[in-house]
Amino acid sequence: MAGKDYYKVLGLDKGASPEEIKKAFRKLAIKYHPDKNKGNKAAEDKFKEINEAYQVLSDPQKKAQYDQFGTTDFGAGGAGGFNGSGFGGFDFSDLGGFGDIFDSFFGGGGGFSSGGRRRNAAQRGADIEYSINLDFKEAVFGVEKEISIKKKDKCDVCSGTGAKPGTTAKTCSKCGGTGQIKVQKNTILGSMMTVTTCDKCNGSGKTIESPCHKCNGTGTVRKTKTIKINVPAGVDTGNVIPIRGEGEPGVNGGPSGDLYINIRVAPDHTFKRRGFDIYIDTHISFPKAVLGTEIKVPTVDGNVKYEVPTGTQSGTTFRLRNKGVPKVGGRGRGDQYVTVIVDVPKSLSNKQKEALLMYMEASGESTKHIAKDSFIDKLKKNFK
């Protein structure tokens, strides 16, 4: 595997932070997970490859050696191969409910589980995603939103134990609470010991003799939960707000997953946003552009007055400082940029035409090639 670009495998640039490495691995592991790609050999190979890259880049010592020497030769048990002893310390419960990686990958044999843990170990609950729509000003100034989501939640009758109130779950008599049983078989190669999931407790290590009537012993029920979200000022389409602990409940006493709120912002007919800056067009007449004028400019804070200087050309852009979008985290605001559009009238009254011809004469411009019009012709004769 020497020479393989592990940063490229994870879609990262060299020097990526541990958080970026973990995030990239998590995203790819979900995409190529065997549970989602059953029978897909290419996905299986890709899954091995990203695991290999993560084992190196998530380990500070291996990463430092790789960054310096560009080698994957870290000795036995390193990143050189795929094995069932673990995934470089990555907690696969973070992948949001895909279950036991090795059980899926190797067909459920060997008693393996995520990171080498047994099924009855505490596991983090699955994450949940939810999208909300905001109008332009809600995104600019922030807003409190109330959402309702359907998700699994701890049963309020049994408090998540799965047992009928007044009773408790008991240690499985078949596996002794380990969630696994050992089976010895005699083969032509001799006696062999295999470890399989306990069929009595399904790997939980506990049995419930009197299950809760509401959750049927699962410890969870599907509920509609109302959650208030404080959307900070300055968010934009593509931003994600994490709500810790509002995902699916954990298993065997594990922590709950998280809720991720995806932001979508509707466009505005007046304001256009680029980053934290706002852009608008404002129209003025030709005389006002020539002579200068005071105009009212709309901003997200309300109208403001602005002095357009004499001789302003169409397409001129001026800036209103700190009239843009507040920066997330309270680090000031962007600016607003206003582009002046000078409107040229499409039709003129006779009086307006006369004034323009007088202006041209006063400016020393020839009226020889002005479009023919009975009124214009008469005016031109009069001027001559």
PyMOL commands that set and color helices and strands:
alter all, ss='L'
color gray80, all
select helices_A, chain A and resi 6-9+18-32+34-36+41-57+60-69+92-95+101-105+114-116+136-141+286-291+350-362+374-383
alter helices_A, ss='H'
color red, helices_A
select strands_A, chain A and resi 128-134+143-154+170-171+180-187+190-197+206-207+220-231+240-243+259-265+272-274+277-285+293-299+302-308+317-320+336-343
alter strands_A, ss='S'
color yellow, strands_A
deselect
rebuild
show_as cartoon
